[in-house]
């Protein structure tokens, strides 16, 4: 059994009576960037002393800066079907909601991808509901092929597709691996069994254990980059954070590598969803605390914040641990064409940050970050335990920042306006000077010049 409710409750109960000195010992351990045990995490989740919280925020920020530097990875979701046999009560696409269901044809997917490519996107997260009849695995694989083959112009192409689909079999995961998926994404939604059953009535998704063990099957099939998450607001967030970390530890112990990414969605309004039905909606302050503690607990894991959150929250969360952002997102099927035509759409949930990718990236540059569309590691085979080994040794930094600068330059040349080009060039000039290996610096400068001369998709 991966998740034992009693163990988690005991950890939380035992952490309640810890002294400030006990807490400080965990805080000091956090500074070493070795990660935290479930007991350590439980203790930090109980912190309410403002001075100690400020120290936790600083440590989280220092860890993020040390490992990720200024880089922020950019992506967009692509919803291709809202058919779903599940009745997840928190979801706008649930079975009982009555609206005109649809799935995109391959021609429609091409058009959606072309809109995304015009925005400058290179990385997508493919999203669709669970429906074995209308959207079998073969449909997903066909979508992947279409997306990879679609090219809007001489520069626009999607280079990495992460996939968020229902838990499936080892054999199906092998097929996804063969289809060149990036990270396989699956949210447990809630790790609390009783709540999970309530949230997924009469649904294929209602099998808690099958859903929970999906990453084991994916890794057995050779998919070594997996992305997890919970939907904060369904149950006690302290329980969820501990369970999430225990799940990560299970994968590390068994396969040598845990989650490649962790997403942090909060419950948001959707069709047929009312906040009055939920008792565990978390405040902004508690949400920021969770982000910081997860960053400290798993220093080398990517952390994702979507456009569910406001631009103000996303800006602050970057300080405490978030390393990936979506931008210009639509959560509706065919939504990008509708955005382009200013038409209404049925959404899985409401978004809060409605800025375009260009606007988001300008904001990041002004705040001192390097927005990145880099996909090099996956195409170079730096995935799973190989990526983590490089990250923990610190050598991944030698390629990550140069690659980020190259994708920034490429975006500026192909999609940037005058202001963006100026901001990007200033950032690139500054960061090149911070590359401490002469051979890497020279190669980066050479590649930047080749990008200016018309070459594309250059990386280390």
C-alpha positions in Angstrom: 0.0 0.0 0.0 1.6 3.3 -1.1 -0.7 5.6 0.8 -1.7 4.7 4.4 -4.1 7.2 5.9 -3.3 6.2 9.5 0.5 6.9 8.9 -0.3 10.4 7.5 -2.7 11.2 10.3 -0.2 10.1 12.9 2.5 12.2 11.3 0.3 15.3 11.4 -0.8 14.6 14.9 2.7 14.1 16.2 3.9 17.3 14.6 1.4 19.5 16.4 3.3 19.7 19.7 6.8 20.4 18.3 8.6 23.3 19.8 10.1 26.3 17.9 13.5 24.6 18.4 12.2 21.4 16.8 10.9 23.4 13.9 14.2 25.3 13.6 16.1 22.0 13.3 14.0 21.1 10.3 14.5 24.6 8.8 18.3 24.2 9.2 18.1 20.8 7.5 16.1 22.4 4.6 19.0 24.7 3.9 21.2 21.8 2.9 18.9 21.0 -0.2 18.9 17.3 0.6 15.1 17.1 0.7 12.9 16.4 3.7 11.4 13.3 5.3 7.6 13.0 5.7 8.1 13.8 9.4 10.0 16.9 8.5 7.3 18.0 6.0 4.6 17.4 8.6 6.4 19.7 11.0 6.8 22.5 8.5 3.1 22.2 7.6 2.2 23.1 11.2 4.4 26.3 11.3 2.4 29.4 12.1 5.2 31.6 13.5 5.6 34.5 11.0 9.4 34.8 11.5 9.9 31.1 10.8 7.6 31.3 7.8 9.6 34.1 6.4 12.7 31.9 6.8 10.9 29.0 5.0 10.0 31.4 2.1 13.6 32.5 1.8 15.0 29.0 1.8 12.5 28.0 -0.8 13.5 30.9 -3.0 17.2 30.3 -2.5 16.8 26.6 -3.5 14.8 27.5 -6.6 17.4 30.1 -7.6 20.3 27.8 -7.0 18.9 24.9 -9.1 16.8 26.7 -11.7 18.5 30.0 -11.9 16.3 32.6 -13.7 14.7 30.1 -16.1 10.9 29.7 -16.3 9.6 27.0 -18.7 6.6 28.0 -20.8 3.8 25.8 -22.3 0.1 25.7 -23.2 -2.6 23.1 -22.7 -4.5 21.8 -25.8 -7.9 20.3 -25.1 -9.0 18.0 -28.0 -12.1 16.3 -26.5 -14.7 16.9 -23.8 -16.3 13.5 -24.1 -16.1 11.8 -20.7 -17.7 8.8 -19.0 -16.6 10.0 -15.5 -18.8 12.1 -13.2 -16.1 13.9 -11.2 -18.2 16.3 -9.3 -15.6 19.1 -9.4 -15.2 19.1 -13.2 -17.1 21.1 -15.8 -16.8 18.2 -18.2 -18.5 15.7 -15.9 -20.9 13.2 -17.4 -24.0 14.8 -15.8 -23.4 18.2 -17.3 -25.6 18.6 -20.4 -23.9 20.4 -23.3 -22.9 19.6 -26.9 -20.0 17.3 -26.6 -17.3 17.3 -29.2 -13.9 16.0 -30.1 -11.6 17.6 -32.7 -11.0 16.1 -36.0 -7.3 15.9 -37.1 -7.9 18.8 -39.4 -9.3 20.9 -36.5 -6.3 19.9 -34.4 -4.0 21.2 -37.1 -5.8 24.5 -37.0 -5.6 24.7 -33.2 -1.9 23.9 -33.3 -1.4 26.6 -36.0 -2.9 29.2 -33.7 -0.7 28.0 -30.9 2.4 28.1 -33.1 1.5 31.7 -34.1 1.7 32.5 -30.4 5.2 31.1 -30.4 4.5 27.9 -28.3 6.8 25.0 -28.6 5.6 22.8 -25.7 2.0 21.6 -25.3 0.1 19.5 -22.7 -2.4 17.4 -24.5 -5.7 17.1 -22.5 -8.8 15.0 -23.1 -11.6 13.3 -21.0 -11.9 9.6 -20.5 -14.1 7.9 -23.0 -13.0 4.5 -24.4 -15.6 4.7 -27.2 -15.2 8.2 -28.5 -11.6 8.8 -27.6 -9.7 5.5 -27.4 -5.9 5.5 -27.1 -5.6 5.3 -30.9 -7.2 8.7 -31.1 -4.6 10.2 -28.6 -1.8 8.7 -30.6 -3.2 10.1 -33.8 -3.4 13.5 -32.2 0.2 13.3 -31.2 1.2 12.5 -34.8 -0.8 15.3 -36.1 0.6 17.9 -33.6 4.2 16.9 -34.3 3.7 17.1 -38.1 1.8 20.4 -38.1 3.9 23.4 -39.0 2.4 26.8 -39.4 5.3 28.5 -41.2 9.0 27.9 -41.6 9.7 28.5 -37.9 6.5 27.3 -36.1 6.6 23.8 -34.8 5.7 21.9 -31.6 8.7 20.2 -30.2 7.4 18.5 -27.1 4.0 17.2 -26.1 3.2 16.2 -22.6 0.1 14.0 -22.2 -2.6 14.2 -19.5 -4.9 11.2 -20.1 -6.7 8.7 -17.9 -4.8 5.9 -16.1 -4.3 3.0 -18.4 -2.4 -0.3 -18.9 1.3 -1.0 -19.3 0.7 -2.0 -22.9 -1.0 1.3 -23.6 1.8 3.2 -21.9 4.3 1.5 -24.2 2.3 2.7 -27.1 2.4 6.3 -25.8 6.2 6.0 -25.2 6.6 4.9 -28.8 4.5 7.9 -30.0 7.2 10.1 -28.4 5.2 11.7 -25.5 7.1 14.0 -23.2 6.0 13.8 -19.6 3.0 11.6 -18.7 0.7 13.7 -16.5 -1.9 12.4 -14.1 -3.4 14.1 -11.1 -4.6 11.9 -8.2 -7.0 14.8 -7.5 -7.2 13.7 -3.8 -5.2 11.1 -1.9 -7.8 10.6 0.7 -9.7 7.4 -0.2 -13.1 8.3 1.2 -13.1 11.7 -0.4 -11.8 10.2 -3.7 -14.8 7.8 -3.8 -17.2 10.7 -3.1 -15.7 12.8 -5.8 -15.8 10.1 -8.5 -19.2 8.4 -8.3 -20.0 5.6 -10.7 -16.9 6.5 -12.8 -14.2 4.5 -14.4 -11.9 6.9 -12.6 -13.4 5.8 -9.3 -10.9 2.9 -8.8 -8.5 4.6 -6.3 -5.8 1.9 -6.4 -5.8 1.6 -10.2 -5.5 5.4 -10.5 -2.8 5.6 -7.8 -0.6 2.9 -9.3 -0.7 4.4 -12.8 2.8 5.8 -12.5 4.2 2.4 -11.6 2.7 1.0 -14.8 4.0 3.9 -16.8 7.5 3.5 -15.5 7.3 -0.3 -16.1 6.5 0.6 -19.7 9.6 2.8 -20.0 8.1 6.3 -19.4 10.5 7.8 -17.0 9.2 11.3 -16.8 5.9 11.5 -14.9 4.0 14.5 -13.6 1.7 14.5 -10.6 -0.6 16.8 -8.8 -3.6 17.1 -6.5 -6.6 19.4 -6.8 -6.3 21.6 -3.7 -9.7 22.2 -2.2 -11.1 18.7 -2.2 -9.6 17.6 1.2 -7.3 18.7 4.0 -4.3 20.3 2.1 -1.8 19.1 4.8 -2.9 15.5 4.2 -2.6 16.0 0.5 0.9 17.4 0.6 2.2 14.6 2.8 0.5 12.0 0.6 1.9 13.6 -2.5 5.4 13.5 -1.0 5.0 9.9 0.1 3.9 8.9 -3.4 7.1 10.6 -4.8 9.3 8.7 -2.3 7.7 5.4 -3.3 8.7 6.0 -7.0 12.2 7.1 -6.0 12.7 4.0 -3.9 11.3 1.6 -6.5 12.5 3.2 -9.8 15.3 5.6 -8.8 13.4 8.7 -9.8 10.3 10.5 -8.5 8.0 13.0 -10.1 9.5 15.1 -13.0 6.9 17.8 -12.3 4.3 18.6 -9.7 1.3 20.7 -10.7 -0.5 22.8 -8.1 -4.1 23.5 -9.2 -6.6 25.0 -6.8 -10.3 24.2 -7.2 -11.9 26.8 -9.5 -15.5 27.6 -10.6 -16.8 25.5 -13.4 -20.2 24.5 -14.9 -22.2 22.7 -12.2 -19.5 23.4 -9.5 -20.2 25.5 -6.5 -17.6 26.4 -3.8 -20.4 26.1 -1.2 -20.0 22.3 -1.5 -16.4 22.3 -0.5 -15.0 22.7 3.0 -11.3 22.7 2.2 -10.9 25.7 -0.1 -7.4 27.1 0.8 -6.5 30.7 1.2 -3.7 32.5 -0.8 -1.4 32.5 2.2 -1.9 28.8 2.8 -1.3 28.2 -0.9 2.0 30.1 -0.9 3.1 28.1 2.2 2.3 24.8 0.4 4.3 25.9 -2.7 7.4 26.8 -0.5 7.3 23.6 1.5 7.0 21.4 -1.6 9.9 23.2 -3.2 12.0 22.6 -0.1 10.9 18.9 0.1 11.7 18.1 -3.5 14.3 20.6 -4.6 14.9 19.2 -8.1 11.3 18.6 -9.2 9.7 21.1 -11.6 6.7 22.9 -10.2 3.8 24.1 -12.4 1.3 26.8 -11.9 -1.4 27.3 -14.6 -3.6 30.2 -15.6 -6.1 29.0 -13.0 -4.3 31.5 -10.8 -4.2 35.3 -11.2 -1.2 37.1 -12.6 -0.5 38.5 -9.1 -0.5 35.1 -7.5 1.7 33.6 -10.3 4.2 36.4 -9.9 4.5 35.8 -6.2 4.6 32.0 -6.5 7.6 32.3 -8.7 9.5 33.6 -5.7 8.8 30.5 -3.7 9.3 27.6 -6.1 7.3 27.6 -9.3 9.4 26.9 -12.3 6.9 26.3 -15.1 4.0 28.5 -16.3 1.3 28.0 -18.9 0.4 31.1 -20.9 -2.4 32.2 -23.3 -4.3 29.1 -22.3 -7.7 27.9 -23.4 -9.5 25.1 -21.4 -12.1 24.6 -24.1 -12.2 22.1 -27.0 -11.3 24.1 -30.1 -10.8 27.1 -27.8 -7.8 28.7 -29.5 -9.6 29.2 -32.7 -12.5 30.6 -30.7 -10.2 33.0 -28.9 -8.9 34.1 -32.3 -12.5 34.7 -33.4 -13.6 36.1 -30.0 -16.3 33.4 -29.7 -17.7 31.8 -26.4 -16.6 28.3 -25.4 -17.4 25.6 -22.9 -14.5 25.4 -20.5 -13.4 22.6 -18.2 -12.7 25.4 -15.6 -12.4 29.1 -15.4 -9.0 30.7 -16.0 -7.7 33.9 -14.2 -4.6 35.0 -16.1 -5.9 35.9 -19.6 -2.6 37.4 -20.8 -1.1 36.3 -24.1 2.2 34.5 -24.1 4.0 37.6 -25.3 2.5 39.6 -22.4 3.5 37.0 -19.9 7.0 36.7 -21.2 7.5 40.5 -21.2 6.4 40.5 -17.6 8.9 37.7 -16.8 11.7 39.5 -18.5 10.9 42.7 -16.6 11.0 40.8 -13.3 14.4 39.3 -14.1 13.4 35.9 -15.4 14.4 34.0 -18.6 11.2 32.6 -20.2 12.2 29.3 -21.9 10.7 27.0 -24.5 13.6 24.6 -24.3 12.9 21.0 -25.2 16.5 19.9 -25.4 16.7 17.4 -22.5 14.0 15.2 -23.8 15.4 15.1 -27.3 18.9 14.5 -26.0 17.8 11.7 -23.7 18.3 13.6 -20.5 15.2 12.2 -18.8 14.2 10.3 -15.7 17.1 9.3 -13.4 19.6 10.7 -16.0 18.1 14.1 -15.7 18.0 14.0 -11.9 21.6 12.8 -11.7 22.7 15.8 -13.8 20.5 18.2 -11.8 21.8 17.0 -8.4 25.4 17.2 -9.6 24.8 20.8 -10.8 26.1 20.0 -14.3 22.6 20.5 -15.9 23.1 24.2 -15.5 25.8 24.2 -18.2 23.1 23.5 -20.8 19.9 24.8 -19.3 20.6 28.5 -19.3 22.3 28.6 -22.7 19.3 26.6 -24.2 16.9 29.0 -22.5 18.7 32.0 -24.0 18.6 30.4 -27.4 14.8 29.8 -27.3 14.4 33.3 -26.0 16.3 34.7 -28.9 14.4 32.5 -31.4 11.1 33.7 -29.9 12.2 37.4 -30.1 13.2 37.0 -33.8 10.0 35.2 -34.8 7.3 36.6 -32.5 8.6 39.5 -30.6 7.6 43.2 -30.9 10.0 46.1 -30.5 9.7 46.2 -26.7 10.1 42.4 -26.4 13.2 42.3 -28.6 14.8 45.0 -26.5 14.0 43.2 -23.2 15.2 39.9 -24.6 18.5 41.2 -26.0 19.3 42.9 -22.7 18.7 39.7 -20.8 20.7 37.6 -23.3 23.7 40.0 -23.2 23.6 40.0 -19.4 23.3 36.3 -18.9 26.0 35.3 -21.5 28.5 37.0 -19.2 27.4 34.7 -16.3 28.2 31.5 -18.2 31.4 30.4 -16.5 32.6 27.8 -19.0 34.4 29.4 -21.9 33.6 26.5 -24.3 29.8 26.7 -23.5 29.9 30.5 -23.7 31.6 30.5 -27.1 29.1 27.8 -28.5 26.1 29.8 -27.1 27.3 33.0 -28.8 27.9 31.1 -32.1 24.4 29.6 -31.9 22.8 33.0 -31.2 24.5 34.4 -34.3 23.3 31.5 -36.4 19.7 32.1 -35.1 20.0 35.7 -36.3 21.2 34.3 -39.7 18.0 32.3 -40.0 18.8 28.9 -38.4 16.3 27.5 -35.9 16.0 24.9 -33.1 19.6 25.1 -31.9 20.4 23.6 -28.5 23.1 21.9 -26.4 
